[in-house]
Amino acid sequence: MRQRDYRLVGSYGMDLSPTGMLVKAHEPVLTGEPVQVSFRLPLSRAWIAASATIARVLHGRRPGDSPGRCLGLEFDPLDPTLLRRLRSALHNLPPPLPNREPRIDYAASIHLAALS
């Protein structure tokens, strides 16, 4: 929910980490806008409410991006107890699969070629 007008800007969390989350967007928003988020911890009935900032707006144009607009949210500093609970809930879950091919490290390639 956007803080300035309390409009719901997204309702489907696609990825979650201890520092933020990726949300499917319903409304156009700007990078840097403050929002309030609430979500249920994975495999739990416990809910977390936190404030966050829109760190990135993904428009779904790059290969591997989710279709449509998504929002990358960065949590404002979480209460240590909430952060521990979130980390604990995420601990046994597998990490998300990368959507894009890894970047080629050209400097490392040249360094390896020089060594051989």
Secondary structure, 3 states (H helix, E strand, C coil): CECCCCCCCEEEEEEEECCEEEEEECCCCCCCCEEEEEEECCCCCCEEEEEEEEEEEECCCCCCCCCCCEEEEEECCCCHHHHHHHHHHHHCCCCCCCCCCCCCCHHHHHHHHHHC
